[in-house]
Amino acid sequence: MNDHNPDLLTDRSGEPAGVAALPREEAPDVILVAEEALELSKRQIVTGKVRVSTRTETYDHIAEIALDRAVVDVTRVPIDRVVEVAPAVRTEGDTVIVPVLEERSVVVKQLVLKEELHIRRRVEHKVSHIPVALRRQVATVDHIDREGRIIPDDRLVQADHNHAEDGVHRGETHGHS
């Protein structure tokens, strides 16, 4: 056996392995180097689950909407002119002109254009505030550990910090391989 260096690998004769055939006085000092190899593997582990639920809620909201309203302005224009034939309704620009006729008894019957109605259409703009009930969904996320218990948010932050090196983060799910 080799008393000088316990790290030397020896055979049954006590000589360094691989040099037993040489006579002892010719045997060189041999140091064999051994090396360990590391083999890594990983597997997925379920650390918990996530449950997401939604609920619909109603809330009051003031909606602003622009409304248009057509307004008609009627202007009476006196004419008092005798006409032979009733004038037709006509349009001049944005004004509609409607003739108003009357018959008058005279020794002779005459058709007199008494007046015209000048009707012009215009649009008024008004902003109204109308209360309406709107709906929206709110998502609730529950984190559930392996035993089926719901983990409060403050424990999740601590768990995220503790498992940051392990690759376990809030909201991730892991399964067995």
Order of alpha helices (4+ residues) and beta strands (2+ residues): beta-beta-beta-beta-beta-alpha
